[in-house]
Amino acid sequence: MGQSRSEKELLIGMHETEGVGWLTIERILAGGALEGAERRREKDWKELALSAKQAENLVRRLSAERMEEEIERREKAGIQAITALDPAYPALLRQLPDAPWVLYYAGRLELLDRPALSIVGTRMATAYGKKVTEELSSACSAAGLTIVSGLARGIDTSAHAGALGKPGSTIAVLASPADYPYPPENRGLYREIASQGLILSEAPLGTPLTKGHFYLRNRIIAGLSQGTLVVEAGEGSGAMITAKHAFENDRDLFIVPGPITSPRSVGPLRLLREGAKPVMNADDILVDYERALGDWNARFSQPEKRQERRYSTDPEEERLSEAEESLYELLLEEPRTIDDLSERSGMSLGSLHTMLLSLQMKRLVQQLPGAVFAVV
């Protein structure tokens, strides 16, 4: 990926260390303690206000032997990982106040770069709910929207099924580890998504599944998407928690209206009363994303324009910093690896990652396979 393997694996190791949570990792990174973390002893970690148990666990997990064991474990399972330090980390997800430090995946990572719609709802879906979900998912994915859901029974299953084989395809965000499909009856669907779409999970391999993992999963589903569509959901359900995350992060909310007498309509109808947009057909969703889909399609349908200077010198428009412009000029010459860019620019890897991420978010630079960067 974009950063050096040692930085990446150190962050993954911290994420996988028992007793070391999101806030502790944030404190470690903010204190600049990621570099050389594998050489720190227990007393060094305690100086950063970590407990004795946290320090002991970190030293054990970040040892060279354990690091290699976990790398081999992922390779054998066919699972890869992306971290929040990586330029390819999804920009929308990065906006969450508690964005995952690590995501494990199998499949087409490039789907994280597409405009996305999450579709969620009850596991106990009606025939009507399943039919409407599959039809809306199919139409939205055919138009280019990537469909994000949680691989659960009911609405989630229909959402994934409708999107498979379409241009936008689908992302399944698991509460379980990325190599362990849940529920078991969706193993076949899991294999199809791993082949044609993308499997994602925040949970390290071997993590026992708990109720709390579903709550954490829901924030990722909402965070990956410009909008969330709720089809059928009771109050307090996982789908309503996903909708809450979408609302709190200023994302669009859509609902499929249902009978006012149905318990499965209580959640969506409350969202409608609070300002969510009712959906009668796919056009009610797609009209809000015409520009996003058009921009995305233009990026990949006009390769002959890649060598044009894509930023403006108009003072009213966003300017590039001197460092960003320097990197952009290097990439205009030819695609370059992260190591080549570091050598030619003289930037530290940390600064280089920051600049490349900024250029990617401004849609001027894209990451290609093999940690190679090129102008869009």
C-alpha positions in Angstrom: 0.0 0.0 0.0 1.0 3.6 0.1 3.1 3.7 3.3 6.1 1.5 4.1 5.3 -2.0 5.2 6.8 -1.4 8.6 4.5 1.6 9.3 1.5 -0.3 8.0 2.2 -3.5 10.0 3.0 -1.5 13.2 -0.4 0.1 13.0 -2.1 -3.2 12.3 -0.2 -4.7 15.2 -1.5 -2.0 17.5 -5.0 -2.5 16.2 -4.7 -6.2 17.0 -3.2 -5.8 20.5 -5.6 -6.8 23.3 -6.5 -3.9 25.5 -5.3 -1.3 23.1 -8.4 0.6 21.8 -9.1 3.4 19.3 -8.3 6.3 21.6 -5.0 4.7 22.8 -3.8 4.3 19.2 -4.8 7.9 18.5 -2.7 9.0 21.5 0.3 7.0 20.2 0.1 8.4 16.7 -0.4 12.0 18.0 2.7 11.6 20.1 4.7 10.5 17.1 5.3 7.1 18.7 4.5 5.0 15.7 8.0 5.3 14.3 10.3 2.8 16.0 7.4 1.3 18.0 8.7 -2.3 17.5 11.8 -1.3 19.5 10.0 0.2 22.4 10.1 -1.6 25.7 7.4 -1.8 28.4 8.9 1.1 30.3 8.8 3.3 27.1 5.1 2.6 26.6 4.3 3.3 30.2 5.9 6.8 29.7 3.1 7.4 27.2 0.5 6.8 29.9 -0.3 3.2 28.9 -1.0 0.7 31.6 1.4 -2.1 32.4 -0.8 -4.7 30.7 -1.1 -2.6 27.5 2.6 -2.1 27.5 3.2 -5.8 28.0 0.8 -6.7 25.2 2.2 -4.2 22.7 5.8 -5.5 23.2 4.6 -9.0 22.6 2.4 -8.2 19.5 5.0 -5.9 17.9 7.8 -8.4 18.1 9.3 -9.4 14.8 8.3 -13.1 15.2 4.6 -12.2 15.9 4.5 -9.7 13.1 5.6 -12.3 10.6 3.1 -14.8 12.0 0.2 -12.4 11.5 1.3 -11.4 8.0 1.4 -15.1 7.0 -1.9 -15.7 8.6 -3.6 -13.0 6.4 -1.8 -14.3 3.3 -3.0 -17.8 3.9 -6.6 -16.6 4.4 -6.4 -14.5 1.2 -7.1 -11.3 3.2 -5.3 -8.0 2.8 -5.4 -4.8 4.9 -5.5 -1.1 4.4 -4.8 1.4 7.2 -5.8 5.0 7.9 -2.3 6.1 7.0 -2.8 4.8 3.5 -3.6 7.2 0.6 -6.1 4.7 -0.7 -8.1 4.8 2.5 -11.6 6.0 1.6 -12.0 9.8 2.0 -15.6 9.6 3.1 -14.8 7.1 5.9 -11.9 9.3 7.0 -14.5 12.0 8.0 -15.8 9.9 10.8 -14.7 11.0 14.3 -13.8 7.4 15.0 -12.8 6.1 11.6 -11.3 2.6 11.7 -7.5 2.4 12.0 -7.5 -0.8 9.9 -9.8 -2.4 7.4 -9.3 -6.0 6.3 -10.6 -6.9 2.8 -10.9 -9.3 0.0 -11.9 -8.3 -3.5 -12.0 -5.1 -5.5 -10.5 -2.3 -3.4 -11.2 0.2 -6.1 -14.9 0.1 -5.3 -14.0 2.3 -2.2 -13.4 5.2 -4.7 -16.9 5.1 -6.3 -20.0 7.0 -5.2 -21.9 4.7 -2.9 -25.3 4.1 -1.4 -25.9 2.0 1.7 -29.1 0.0 1.8 -30.1 -1.4 5.2 -33.2 -2.9 6.8 -34.6 -5.7 8.9 -33.5 -9.3 8.9 -37.2 -10.3 9.1 -38.0 -8.7 5.8 -41.4 -9.1 4.0 -41.6 -10.3 0.5 -42.4 -6.8 -0.5 -39.4 -5.4 1.2 -37.0 -7.9 -0.4 -38.5 -7.3 -3.9 -38.3 -3.5 -3.6 -34.8 -3.7 -2.2 -33.5 -5.9 -5.0 -35.1 -3.7 -7.7 -33.8 -0.4 -6.2 -30.3 -1.9 -5.6 -30.1 -3.3 -9.2 -31.2 0.0 -10.8 -28.8 2.1 -8.6 -25.8 -0.2 -9.2 -26.6 -0.3 -13.0 -26.4 3.5 -12.9 -22.9 3.3 -11.3 -23.6 3.6 -7.5 -21.8 1.0 -5.4 -24.2 -0.6 -3.0 -23.0 -1.0 0.6 -24.7 -3.3 3.1 -23.9 -5.8 5.9 -24.4 -9.3 4.5 -27.2 -10.0 7.0 -30.4 -11.9 6.4 -33.3 -10.1 4.8 -32.9 -6.6 3.3 -29.0 -6.8 3.3 -29.1 -10.0 1.3 -31.5 -8.5 -1.3 -29.4 -5.4 -1.6 -26.2 -7.3 -2.4 -28.0 -9.7 -4.7 -29.5 -6.8 -6.7 -26.1 -5.1 -7.2 -24.0 -8.1 -8.2 -23.0 -8.1 -11.8 -23.8 -4.4 -12.3 -21.3 -1.6 -12.9 -21.4 -0.3 -9.4 -21.3 -3.7 -7.8 -21.4 -4.1 -4.0 -19.5 -3.9 -0.8 -20.3 -6.2 2.2 -19.2 -4.8 5.5 -18.9 -7.7 8.0 -19.2 -7.6 11.8 -17.2 -10.8 11.8 -13.6 -11.1 10.5 -13.2 -10.7 6.7 -12.5 -14.5 6.3 -15.6 -15.6 8.3 -18.9 -15.0 6.5 -21.9 -14.5 8.9 -24.6 -15.6 8.8 -23.5 -19.1 7.6 -26.3 -19.4 5.1 -24.8 -16.5 3.1 -21.5 -18.2 2.4 -22.4 -18.5 -1.3 -23.2 -14.8 -1.5 -20.0 -14.0 0.4 -18.0 -15.9 -2.2 -19.7 -14.0 -5.1 -19.1 -10.6 -3.4 -15.4 -11.5 -2.8 -15.1 -12.3 -6.5 -17.2 -9.5 -8.0 -17.3 -6.9 -5.3 -15.6 -6.2 -2.0 -15.6 -7.7 1.5 -14.6 -5.4 4.3 -14.2 -5.8 8.1 -12.6 -3.9 11.0 -12.3 -7.1 13.0 -8.9 -8.8 13.1 -8.8 -12.5 11.9 -9.8 -14.9 14.7 -11.8 -12.3 16.6 -14.9 -13.9 18.3 -18.1 -12.3 17.1 -20.0 -10.2 19.7 -23.0 -7.9 19.6 -20.7 -4.9 19.9 -19.1 -5.7 16.5 -22.5 -5.2 14.8 -22.7 -1.6 16.2 -19.2 -0.9 15.0 -20.0 -2.3 11.6 -23.0 -0.1 11.2 -20.9 3.1 11.5 -18.7 1.9 8.6 -21.6 1.1 6.4 -22.9 4.7 6.8 -19.5 6.2 6.7 -18.6 4.7 3.3 -21.7 6.1 1.6 -23.0 9.4 0.4 -26.5 8.3 1.4 -28.3 5.6 3.3 -31.6 4.0 2.2 -33.7 2.3 4.9 -36.3 -0.1 3.6 -37.9 -1.9 6.6 -36.7 -1.4 10.2 -38.1 -1.5 13.7 -37.1 1.1 16.3 -33.7 0.3 17.9 -32.7 -2.0 15.1 -29.2 -2.1 13.5 -30.6 -0.4 10.4 -31.8 2.6 12.5 -28.4 2.8 14.2 -26.9 3.0 10.7 -29.4 5.7 9.8 -28.4 7.6 13.0 -24.7 7.4 12.0 -25.6 8.7 8.5 -27.6 11.6 10.0 -24.9 12.6 12.5 -22.3 12.7 9.7 -24.5 14.8 7.4 -25.2 12.1 4.8 -28.4 11.7 2.8 -31.2 9.7 4.2 -33.8 7.9 2.1 -36.7 5.6 3.1 -39.1 3.3 1.3 -42.5 4.1 2.8 -44.4 1.1 4.3 -47.8 0.5 5.9 -48.4 2.6 9.0 -49.8 -0.5 10.8 -46.6 -2.5 10.3 -43.9 -2.7 13.1 -41.3 -2.8 10.3 -42.5 0.7 9.2 -42.0 2.4 12.5 -38.4 3.3 12.0 -38.5 4.5 8.4 -41.7 6.5 8.9 -40.1 8.3 11.9 -37.2 9.1 9.7 -39.6 10.4 7.1 -41.2 12.7 9.6 -37.7 14.0 10.6 -36.8 14.9 7.0 -35.7 11.8 5.2 -36.5 11.6 1.5 -39.2 9.2 0.4 -38.3 6.9 -2.4 -40.9 5.6 -5.0 -38.3 4.5 -7.6 -34.6 4.6 -8.2 -34.8 8.0 -9.9 -35.7 9.5 -6.6 -32.2 8.5 -5.4 -30.2 8.8 -8.6 -31.3 12.4 -9.2 -29.2 13.4 -6.2 -26.1 11.8 -7.4 -26.0 12.7 -11.1 -23.1 15.0 -10.6 -21.1 12.6 -8.5 -21.6 9.8 -11.0 -20.8 12.0 -13.9 -17.6 13.2 -12.3 -16.6 9.6 -11.5 -17.3 8.4 -15.0 -15.5 11.3 -16.6 -12.3 10.4 -14.6 -12.1 6.9 -16.1 -13.6 7.4 -19.6 -11.2 10.1 -20.9 -7.6 8.8 -20.5 -6.4 11.1 -23.2 -6.9 14.0 -20.9 -4.6 12.7 -18.1 -1.6 14.8 -19.1 -3.6 18.1 -18.9 -3.0 20.3 -15.9 -6.2 19.7 -13.9 -6.0 22.5 -11.3 -6.9 26.1 -11.7 -4.9 29.3 -11.1 -8.1 31.2 -10.5 -7.7 32.8 -7.1 -11.4 32.0 -6.4 -10.7 28.3 -6.7 -8.8 26.0 -4.4 -5.0 26.3 -4.9 -2.3 23.7 -4.5 0.4 24.2 -1.9 3.9 24.5 -3.1 4.6 20.9 -2.0 1.5 19.6 -3.7 2.4 21.3 -6.9 5.9 19.9 -6.8 4.6 16.4 -6.5 2.0 16.9 -9.2 4.7 18.2 -11.6 6.7 15.0 -10.9 3.8 12.8 -11.7 3.0 14.7 -14.8 6.3 13.4 -16.2 5.3 9.8 -15.6 3.7 7.5 -13.0 6.1 7.0 -10.0 6.4 4.7 -7.0 6.2 6.0 -3.5 9.9 5.3 -3.1 10.8 7.2 -6.3 8.6 10.2 -5.2 10.3 10.2 -1.8 13.8 10.2 -3.3 13.0 12.9 -5.9 11.0 15.2 -3.6 13.1 14.9 -0.5 10.0 14.6 1.6 9.7 12.3 4.6 7.2 9.4 4.1 4.8 11.0 6.5 4.7 14.3 4.7 4.6 12.5 1.3 1.5 10.4 2.4 -0.3 13.6 3.5 0.4 15.4 0.2 -0.6 12.4 -1.9 -3.8 12.0 0.1 -4.6 15.7 -0.4 -4.0 15.4 -4.2 -6.2 12.3 -4.3 -9.0 14.0 -2.5 -8.7 16.9 -5.0 -9.1 14.2 -7.7 -5.8 15.1 -9.3 -3.8 11.9 -8.5 -4.8 8.3 -8.3 -3.1 5.2 -6.9 -2.4 2.3 -9.2 -1.6 -1.3 -8.2 1.9 -1.7 -6.7 1.9 1.6 -4.8 2.3 3.5 -8.1 0.9 7.0 -8.3 -0.2 8.8 -11.5 -2.2 11.9 -12.5 -5.9 11.4 -13.1 
